[in-house]
Amino acid sequence: MQSVLPASLAAPPWHLYLGRAYVGPPRTDAIGGASAGFYTRQALDHFAFNGERSAELWSQRYYEDTTLWGGPGHPVFLSLGGEGPVGGPPSGLQRELAATHRAALISLEHRFYGESRPTADMSSTALRHLSAEQALADAAQFVEWWYPASVRAAVAYSGPILSQLDFYQYNQVVTAVLDSFGGAKCVPLLRAAFTQLVAALGRSGKSPGREGAARLLHACDVPESDDDDGVLIGSVQATTRYPRTHINPLQSCNSFAPASALGAALAPLAATLPARCLAARYSSYLAPLLDSNFSTGTPTNRQWFYQLCNEFGQQTCEPYATDCATGEAGLPPSVFAPFSHDDDLQRGLRLCEQLFGIRATPPALWTGKQRGWTNVAHGGRGIRASNVVFINGRRDPYSSVSLLPEQLSAAQTRLGVRSVAIANGSHCVGMEATSARDDPDVTAAKRAVREALAEWLGRPSLVS
């Protein structure tokens, strides 16, 4: 089975990642002719109260590759970094398109990730300067400096533009994928195995079955608390959640058989786990997240957690939990239902207070106003933009908070907003280089991108 996460992040606890698996940034390549640089006059705060850009400046890393560029009058393709370091200029389909249009290629790293460090550390005080608004203003300032011309078009792969706290759709999509690709018996058998695991772990570290469960799942330690259980359970969830491109069948489903014994039920699943020593200590996961120092040697997602806690939400939960899916009726339990609690959201959001002192906003306020400004500022699915193509895989949980073709409004269509959905695609599918192995729906999506860019750049004859 394809690994979900890098080895160092192979087993995130469900509550630490606010309920969903970590998804790293798209791959970039180190290509001959590319060079790294730093834009040294980026503003720390683009929205200072005095009405002027902050006088405090910092250096933002970028990579550029001008080997294909035709010079003035030819386009520049800018790739905006996400929740991780950028390792080189854009590759894959973007480089193919650059060759067609003789475009320069640039990757701009997101503030607070990689080597783009606006402050000396990642303290809660410093992280107040980490927001989507500041990052977008960074991009605007960078474009004005590097290539002072209007932006003509944008392509958004797997863009979750709707901020949502109770992200119940995530597990719903995962369940549908397992059912579709793993066979009719997959979800019931997995759910039964998860139920037995929860029974073995018991509550509050008192169950005599937890040592056997820890041994079977190759845990580094025997979990001793509910929080420790969550770390171990997160490892199990991660193996079923997130293959990278096109969803593959969960191989372990074919080897499952109904069984009452814990070992017989979980052994096939244990065999698919990516690590031989799975963490089972909440304190071990919490420690690096509490470290506010920048470090190139220790992976951390402190920055991303802050953005989730402060802006985006994305806490997965079950629709029957008392604080989840308000107003949504008739939703079935997901494959992960055995791991759920009545207070899913509040359990997940405890981490926000532990790490940053951000107290959980009552779910009712999120449901109605999304913290009062996030979707208002960005537009959510009602985003007012022009010349944008949204590309989503329908097997990607994030497609449920993006903009799908059937959700486009007439006004958006008139402004040139387009959307393409790849039936069996997962996260960021279609970004990779063209291959003879591409499925027809991936080929069609890539052609839609080529045609849109050719039209908006005024060069339709370049589409073959």
Residue pairs with C-beta under 8 A, 6 or more apart in sequence:
1 239
1 243
1 248
1 250
1 251
1 252
1 272
2 243
2 244
2 248
3 10
3 274
4 10
4 21
4 238
4 239
4 241
4 242
4 243
4 274
5 11
5 12
5 21
5 22
5 24
5 238
5 242
5 274
6 24
6 299
7 274
7 275
8 299
9 22
9 299
9 301
10 235
10 238
10 274
10 275
11 231
11 232
11 234
11 235
11 238
11 274
11 275
11 278
11 279
12 21
12 22
12 234
12 238
12 285
13 227
13 230
13 231
13 232
13 233
13 234
13 282
13 285
14 230
14 233
14 234
14 237
14 316
14 336
14 339
14 348
15 227
15 230
15 234
15 347
15 348
15 350
15 351
16 230
16 231
16 234
16 285
16 286
16 289
16 305
16 351
17 234
17 301
18 305
18 308
18 309
18 313
18 314
18 315
18 316
18 348
18 349
18 351
19 167
19 170
19 314
19 315
19 316
19 317
19 344
19 348
20 167
20 170
20 241
20 314
20 316
20 397
21 237
21 238
21 241
21 242
22 301
22 304
23 83
23 242
23 398
23 427
24 83
24 84
25 81
25 82
25 83
25 84
25 85
25 86
26 79
26 82
26 92
26 157
26 428
26 431
27 91
27 92
28 63
28 79
28 86
28 87
28 88
28 89
28 90
28 91
28 107
29 87
29 88
29 89
29 91
30 87
30 88
31 65
31 67
31 88
31 89
31 91
31 95
32 67
33 65
33 66
33 67
34 63
34 64
34 65
34 67
34 88
34 89
34 105
35 63
35 64
35 65
36 61
36 62
36 63
37 61
37 62
37 63
37 64
38 59
38 60
38 61
38 62
38 115
39 59
39 60
39 62
39 142
39 145
39 146
40 57
40 59
41 57
41 145
42 57
42 58
42 59
42 60
42 111
42 118
42 138
42 141
42 142
43 53
43 54
43 56
43 57
43 137
43 138
43 141
44 54
44 56
44 57
44 58
44 118
44 119
44 129
45 53
45 54
45 56
45 129
45 134
46 53
46 54
46 133
46 134
46 137
46 138
46 141
47 133
47 134
47 137
48 54
58 116
58 117
58 118
58 119
59 116
60 108
60 109
60 111
60 116
60 138
60 142
61 86
61 109
61 114
61 115
61 116
62 86
62 106
62 107
62 108
62 109
62 142
63 86
63 87
63 88
63 89
63 106
63 107
64 89
64 104
64 105
64 106
65 89
65 104
65 105
65 106
66 104
66 105
68 95
68 98
68 99
68 102
68 103
68 104
68 105
69 76
69 102
69 103
69 104
70 102
70 103
74 101
74 102
74 103
74 104
75 101
75 103
75 104
75 152
75 457
76 103
76 104
76 105
76 106
76 146
76 147
77 90
77 94
77 97
77 98
77 103
77 104
77 105
77 106
78 106
78 107
78 108
78 139
78 142
78 143
79 89
79 90
79 94
79 105
79 106
79 107
79 108
80 108
80 110
80 135
80 139
81 107
81 108
81 109
81 110
81 113
81 114
81 116
82 110
82 113
83 110
83 113
83 301
83 303
83 304
83 307
84 113
84 114
85 109
85 113
85 114
85 115
86 107
86 108
86 109
86 110
86 113
86 114
88 107
89 95
89 105
89 106
89 107
90 98
90 105
90 106
90 107
91 433
92 431
92 432
92 433
93 430
93 431
93 432
93 433
93 434
93 446
93 449
94 105
94 431
95 105
95 433
96 433
96 434
97 103
97 449
97 450
97 453
98 104
98 105
100 450
100 462
101 453
101 454
101 457
101 459
101 462
104 147
106 146
108 138
108 139
108 142
109 115
109 116
110 116
110 135
111 118
111 129
111 130
111 134
111 135
111 138
112 118
112 119
112 122
112 127
112 129
112 130
112 303
113 303
115 296
117 294
118 126
118 129
119 126
119 129
120 126
121 292
121 293
121 294
122 291
122 292
122 293
122 294
122 302
122 303
122 306
123 292
124 292
124 306
124 355
124 356
124 357
126 292
127 302
127 303
127 306
127 310
127 356
130 303
130 306
130 307
130 310
131 307
131 310
131 311
132 307
132 311
132 374
132 377
132 378
133 377
143 151
152 387
152 456
152 457
153 387
153 388
153 389
153 452
153 453
153 456
153 457
154 385
154 387
154 388
154 389
155 388
155 389
155 391
155 449
155 452
155 453
156 388
156 389
156 390
156 391
156 402
157 391
157 392
157 428
157 429
157 430
157 431
158 391
158 392
158 393
158 396
158 398
158 399
158 402
158 427
158 428
158 429
159 390
159 392
159 398
159 402
159 403
160 312
160 314
160 398
160 401
160 402
161 378
161 379
161 380
161 381
161 383
161 401
161 402
161 403
162 375
162 380
162 381
162 401
162 402
163 311
163 312
163 313
163 370
163 371
163 374
163 375
163 378
163 380
163 401
164 313
164 314
164 366
164 370
164 401
165 313
165 314
165 315
165 345
165 361
165 363
165 366
165 367
165 370
166 313
166 315
166 317
166 323
166 324
166 325
166 326
166 345
166 363
166 366
166 367
167 313
167 314
167 315
167 316
167 317
167 397
167 401
168 316
168 317
168 318
168 319
168 324
168 325
168 328
168 331
169 397
169 400
169 401
170 314
170 316
170 397
170 400
171 316
171 318
171 334
171 335
171 336
171 397
172 319
172 331
172 332
172 334
172 400
173 395
173 396
173 397
173 399
173 400
174 240
174 241
174 334
174 335
174 336
174 397
175 187
175 332
175 334
175 335
175 336
177 247
177 395
178 186
178 187
178 190
178 240
178 250
178 253
178 335
179 186
179 187
181 247
181 248
181 249
181 250
182 249
182 250
182 253
183 249
183 253
183 254
185 253
185 256
186 250
186 253
186 256
187 335
189 253
189 256
189 257
189 258
190 240
190 250
190 253
190 256
190 269
190 335
191 335
191 337
191 338
192 258
192 265
193 256
193 265
193 266
193 269
194 236
194 335
194 336
194 337
194 338
194 339
195 338
196 262
196 265
196 266
197 213
197 233
197 236
197 262
197 266
197 338
198 233
198 338
198 339
199 207
199 209
200 207
200 209
200 210
200 212
200 213
200 262
201 207
201 209
201 210
201 213
201 223
201 229
201 232
201 233
202 209
202 210
203 226
204 225
204 226
205 223
205 224
205 225
205 226
205 228
209 262
210 222
210 223
210 229
211 222
212 262
212 263
213 219
213 232
213 262
213 266
214 221
214 222
214 223
214 232
214 280
216 262
216 263
216 266
216 267
216 270
217 232
217 235
217 236
217 266
217 270
217 273
217 278
218 270
218 273
218 275
218 276
218 277
218 278
219 232
219 277
219 278
219 279
219 280
220 277
220 278
220 279
220 280
220 281
221 228
221 279
221 280
221 281
222 280
223 229
223 231
223 232
223 280
223 281
225 282
227 282
228 280
228 281
228 282
229 280
230 282
231 279
231 280
231 281
231 282
231 284
231 285
232 278
232 279
232 280
233 339
235 273
235 275
235 278
235 279
236 269
236 273
237 336
237 339
238 274
239 252
239 269
239 272
239 273
239 274
240 250
240 335
242 426
242 427
243 426
244 426
244 427
245 425
245 426
245 428
245 429
245 432
246 393
246 395
246 424
246 425
246 426
246 429
246 439
246 442
247 395
247 424
247 426
250 272
251 272
252 268
252 269
252 271
252 272
255 268
255 271
256 265
256 268
256 269
257 264
259 265
279 285
286 354
288 298
288 299
288 300
288 302
289 300
289 301
289 302
289 305
289 351
289 355
290 302
290 354
290 355
291 298
291 300
291 302
292 302
302 355
305 351
305 352
305 355
305 356
306 355
306 356
308 314
308 315
308 352
309 349
309 351
309 352
309 355
309 356
309 358
310 356
310 358
311 371
311 374
312 374
313 366
313 370
313 371
315 344
315 345
315 348
315 349
316 336
316 344
316 348
317 323
317 324
317 325
317 340
317 344
317 345
317 348
318 324
318 333
318 334
318 336
318 337
318 340
318 344
319 325
319 328
319 331
319 332
319 333
320 333
320 340
321 340
321 341
321 342
321 343
321 344
321 345
322 342
322 343
323 342
323 343
323 344
323 345
323 346
323 363
324 344
324 345
324 363
325 331
326 363
326 364
326 367
327 367
333 340
341 347
345 360
345 363
346 360
349 360
350 360
352 358
352 359
352 360
353 359
353 360
361 371
365 371
365 372
369 376
370 376
370 380
379 385
381 403
381 407
382 409
383 403
383 412
383 417
384 411
384 412
384 415
385 412
385 415
385 417
386 415
386 416
386 417
387 415
387 416
387 417
387 452
387 456
388 416
388 417
388 418
389 418
389 419
389 420
389 448
389 449
389 452
390 402
390 403
390 404
390 417
390 418
390 419
390 420
391 419
391 420
391 422
391 429
391 430
391 445
391 448
391 449
392 398
392 399
392 402
392 403
392 404
392 419
392 420
392 421
392 422
392 425
393 399
393 421
393 422
393 424
393 425
393 426
393 427
393 429
393 430
394 404
394 421
394 422
394 423
394 424
394 425
395 424
395 425
395 426
396 425
396 426
396 427
396 429
398 427
399 421
403 412
403 417
403 419
404 419
404 421
405 419
405 420
405 421
407 419
408 417
408 418
408 419
416 456
418 448
418 452
420 444
420 445
420 448
420 449
422 429
422 430
422 439
422 441
422 442
422 445
423 441
424 439
424 441
425 441
425 442
425 445
429 442
429 445
430 442
430 445
430 446
430 449
434 443
434 446
438 446
447 463
450 463
451 460
451 463
454 460
454 461
454 462
454 463
